């Protein structure tokens, strides 16, 4: 009989095995089935592998030790990245087992910050095909392309058009590194089998002239598709996803800010989808603020929030803070009044010409700045805002390294003894302030979290662990809950629930040390808790939820894969 979701069978004696039909080099070249040197002698005989592998049979631990040595011997982060990607391409079970044993060491390699450089160098370091490259010319043929996949039951898709990659902008076809990395984290954190994951890059051209001038560039060498033509392309893409991957959750990733909001609002009711830059970022930041308020022994409603950077991430943070304030009893008006957003023109005011629609809901009346001194007419800078308004929470989503200065933090300490300072931009060079500097400016009193990983900071005899506000604490759990619940729409409330669930995962010991995020090594436990919390909320509020009378822990475990080798039997 079959058990679980991944072709695990039990025979009449209760022995678990996996039925396999591939033999010889076809089996060795299947990255989801390959065991390489760990095939037993019996399996080598049964699957025609004799002579195709070195004769000694290795244990799983032997293999893990060997590949960890190879990883450790790589001299640079990008070489470590390429080593891991090569391993992933030939043996995914071994790849994920290795990651799960070295989560804190390897997560910054397979994703931020190293993945940014991998995207920039994609065409020059290309190794092996993975995922789909969708263009205006082939978008209608997605069904035919999907027939070539080893995995036929796609449950999670991460897609990018590569225009807003991290803090480095338009990377054209090189943006494929982002969906590949995100899906690796889905498997690592939420146990979603790699065969159910599909990375997609939408190659609609690039405006990056350096790429267009590069004879090695692997993408379409033309300027980006825009306007109505772009919208028609996206509409066709979504229709193809619904037709050929009807069980899939779609995650939009690293689109330009305008397209990010448009795609989300246009299609969130068409298929279960979300934008991680908007909703995932907002959710993880709200969780950090909840932890910081716990340290301060205050509430969300006691704070005034400034978000420096009004792109997709910044406005997503504002949206989630707003949702948290409503949950804690604020009115709509008072919640919006507590949140300021700033872009390249300073504080966003509602009388600005050409104001983007997605910024309008947090735009302030010009009258609020009456009597404030401004160095430039009509523009209120970050410094001028903090000097004139009692800001207690400062959040960076600008991608501008060094934007937060000593004068900002020291002025905030006139309003609160424990200012909350999150320089969230990544990669590291784009961080608005270095944690060590913030502790010095605040005499160790600031509550600090970052978007990129930083080492512990020692100041005035105290050791501070820098919590990382990484979306990886949110999106795997949200995706897993969406898959298990078979939801037709991923709602904002699911992300608010995820925020509170993540805040519950921070230990009292970490809170006592001023740290408001768990360690990345706890990723799987966090993801399961986030998913369980969302499903519990669904059970309580959704009369149509098919899980209403189900054991949620059991339902989750049935969808989660562990990277271990099963015995194979030939069919």
Phi, psi and omega in degrees: 000154177274148174224150179068201188244359192235047176055043170264130182240158170239136176272184185295340177268002179087009179280131180275136177208172175239126176283134184225136180254339182289152177222167172055220184293333176299320178292317181294333181269359177269108188292339179274344181249338186299130172252352179056231187289358179266359173301130178290167179297323178296319179292322179298320179291317185289328186250019174057046180255353182300128181088347179269351180229154172305147190292333183284131176273126179263151171280166177300318179296322176301314180297317180299319179295320181294313183287332176292323175299318179297318177299314183295330182279348175292135192271339181231164180297321181291328175290323175297318178301311182295324177298314181292320178296322177296318177297317179300323182288339182249338183202091186289329178298314179294321178302310183286329174296320177296313179302316185295338178270346183222050188299309184294326182284325190258339179301317177294346179272314183281343175225216185295140006267348190293329184298334177300313179293324178298322177294318180296327185255015188307309186293332182273346183237017183303136183242301188210149183294139174204132176083195182240141174249103187261130179237172177299330183280330186248003187300329181281354181254020183300325180298315178296318180296322184292342180292345181273355182286146172290323178268125184256353186243075185285128182243340178218129177240132169246126185232142175222152167254008168069015184278332183234053185291115178045231177256014187247001170078210189292117179240012177054219184296341179295345178296351178305334178301332182289306177301321178299314180294316180300317181291329172300323180286329173300316180290316180297315186272318187250000176070022179284122186302138182304330181290345178265004187250137180226113173275137179226135169245132176266104182271095179251025183094184181211146173259009178278104186297328179299320177290318180297330180273353185272116180295345179270355184297131188265355181267184177291124186269075176203167179293160185296143170292137183220174172062217184297325179297320177295316181296321177295320178298312180298319179299316178296318179301311181298319178299320179292321177298313181298323183285315189260342178228063190294342180265002191273143165271136182250123177251116175280136187218128171059043168273164173299158187300317181294313180293328179300311180290320181296312182297320180296310183290328181289329191234003181295339177266353183272327180202157180295109186211158176204163177249116185293325180295326180272299189277319178295316179298313179301318183293316182291326179291317177301319178301318179294321179294322176300318177294320179296321177295327176296318177298316182284347186057044177230182181243168175303320185290349179274357187252158168241130193248133172238126179247111183268100186125113187245037172277201182300315181295314183296314179290328174299320176297315178301317180300318184284324174299316178303314179297320178295320178296319177297319180299329181265013168105001178291151168283164179300317182294312183291328178295313180295327181295337182275354188243122175248137172240144179234141173237200184295343178259013179092205179304136180278114178254154187281353179263009183288137176291138175068028182295128178299140183301321185289344176269342191299325185292344177247008179291140183261153172292138180301334184296338182295334183262011178300128180089351177281140175281130178232130180292331181235126184304128176081001183233128176249116183278173176301314180300316182292325177295312182294325179292340187243354184222142186284076181282133178242343181231123180238118186239129182257121175223034189263336188072016181253106180298134176078016183290332178270132185235168182304319183296329178293311184292319182292326175292320178299329180289349171284339180263333182207140179288341182231078178295146178259117185234113179241095171279100196262348187292144175224162002294182191306322182298339181265003181296135186293338175196149178278134182308318181303320180294319181297320178295321178294315182297329185256008183055039176078008186265340180293150172258117194241137167217156184230169174271325177265158178287137175229149176289162177302151179244133175254126179215127175053041177083001180248144177257122181249123172271127184272109178291140180256117176281073187261129179303342180298341176285348185247304194294327178296320179293319177296315179298316180297315179298322180294320179292313183294321182279345185056037182296148177269345179213135175265117190260163175298325181297330177297322180286325176295316176301319179298321179300310181294325177294317178297318179301329179288344184274355180274127185286158176299327179296317179293317178302318180296334179266005178081015182256134189240018170227149175289171175285150179300332180298340178271015190305312184296315179298320178296314182299318179295319179295318178299311180299316181297319180296318179295316181293324177298318177297319177297316179303322185280334190242341185253107182294339182265000183296124183287355180262009189305322182250017184263155172282111187292323179298319179293318180299319178293315184297329180292341181258002186250131182260141174251135182281081176227154177277131170261153171297142179255144171232137186282135175234000000 
